[in-house]
Amino acid sequence: MIKGLHHNAYRCRDSEETRKFYEDFLGLQLAGALAIEESSTGRKTSVLHTFYEMDNGSYLAFFEAPDRDFEFKKQHDYDLHIALEVDREALAVMFKRGKEEGIETRGVSDHHFVESIYFRDPNGYVIELTAKLPDHDAMMDPAMNGARKIVDDWNAARGG
C-alpha cells in the first residue's frame, strides 16, 4: 500500500533560479541532483533533476529540460499549487520576508481549518504555506465532515 509522498516533480526554467527560491528562500535543503544524459529509451538528452527535502522526508523535485518544449505560465491557484505545512509563527515571518524580498506574496487567508499565505515561484507555480488551526483534524475527518456526501451532491447537481 501507499506509505506517503516521496516527491512531486515539476518542470523548471532554470535550476539555479529554482534552487535560490526553494533552498535560499523557503529553506528546503537541496538533497539530490541527477544529471540525465540519456533517457530510459536510449535517446540522448540533457536534463537536470533536483530534489529539495522537507522535514517529513518527502521531496519537491524539478526537471530542467531545455530540449523539451514546455509552456511556463503563471498558474492560477485552482489550476496548480502545492501547500507546504508550517507552524503559525512561520506564516508571519515568511509573509514579511516574501514582501521584503520582492516575491509575489498573498495572504493571510483563513480557510477555517488552516491559515495560508501564497507565493509565486520563479517558474510561475503557486506555493502555499499553510498552518493548521485547532479545528483542522475534525474538518479533515470524513466521519465528521460529510466529504463523500458533498462530492455526491456536487456530481448529482452536474448531472453525473
N, C-alpha and C positions, 0 to 999 in steps of 0.2 A: 504494500500500500504506500501511498504518498506520505512521506515524512515531513515535508515542508518545502519551502522555496530554496533552491540552490542559487539560481541567478535569473534575472531578467536581462535580456540583451537588446540593445538599441543601436542604430547607426549613429555615427558622429562625423562631423565635418573635419575635425582636426583633433587628434588625440591629446596634444599638449593643451590646447584651449579647454578641452573637456576635463583633463586632469586638474587644471587650475580651479575649475568650478567645484568638482566633486571632492578633490583632496584638500586644496588650499582653503576653499570657502566652506564647504559642508563638513569637512573633517573626516571623510571616509578614506582610509588608507588604500593606496594603490597596492593591491595584494598580488597581482599576477599580470603577466603580459605574454602573449603568444604572437610571434611574427609568422604569418602563414604565407608560404611561398608557392604552395601547390594545394589545390582543392582536393577533396576526397575522390573526385572523379579523374584526377590527374591533370587538370587544367592549371597552367601557370597563372599565378596571381600575386598580388602584393597587398596583404591585409594585416592590420594590427588589431588584435583582440585584447582588451584590457578589462580588469576586474577590480572593483572597489568594494572592500569588505565592510559590512555593518556589524554592530555589536553582537547580533544573534548568530553570526557565522554565515549568513547569506550574503549575496553579492549583487551589485549592479554592474552590468558588463556593457561594453561598447565595441563596435566594429568600425574602424576607419578603413573603408574600402574604396579608394579613389577610382578604381577601374570598373566600379559598378554604379549604374545610374540609381539615383535616389533623390526624391524631392524633399528638401528640407524646408519646413514652413513653421510658422508659429502655430502650435497646436492649441485648440480650444480645450478647456478643462474636461468637457463632456466627451471629447474625442480620444484623448490620450493624456494620462498623467499617472504619476506614481506617488503614493503617500508613504512617507517615512515617519515612524513614530519617534517622538522626543518627549521629554517631560515639559510641563507647563512653563517652567522658568526659561527653558531654551527658546520658546516661541518669541518672547520679548527680546531676548538677546539677538536672535537671528533676524528678527524683523528689523531691528535697528541697524544691524550690521549690513543687511542687504541694501537698505536705503543709503547708508553711508558709502557703500562701495559702488553705487550706481547700478545695481542689479534690479531688474523689474521685480517689484515686491508688492504683494497684495495681502490684505487681511487686517486684522484677525477676524475670521469667520466663525461664528458659533453655530455648529451643526447639531446641538443639543446632546450629542453623545461624545463629540470631540470638538476641540477648537483647532483651527488650521490657519496657516499662512502659506502663501504661494510665491514661488519664484519661477522665472523662465531661465532655463539653462542656455548655453551658447548654441545648442542645436535646435532650439525652438520648443523643447519639451517643457511641460509644466511639472514642477517638483513641489509637492505639498509636504510641509512639515506639520504633523498633527499630534496633539496631546489628548489623551483620554480624559473625559470628565467622569465624575462619580457614577453617573447612570450608564456608563459605557457597556458594562457587561450585561446588564438587564436588556438594554436596547439591542444588543447583538445576540441575544439568546432566542433561537427560533421557537422555543417552547413558550416564550412570553411575548414576542414581538409580532406574531402573525405574518411573518415574511412570506410563507407559502400562499396564504390567502391573498395577500397584496399582489403577488405575481399572478395568481389565478384570476383575480378580478381585473387586473391590467389586460391580460390576454383575452378575457371574455369581452371586455369593452372594445377591444380592437378586432373582434370577430375571429379570434384564434382559438 
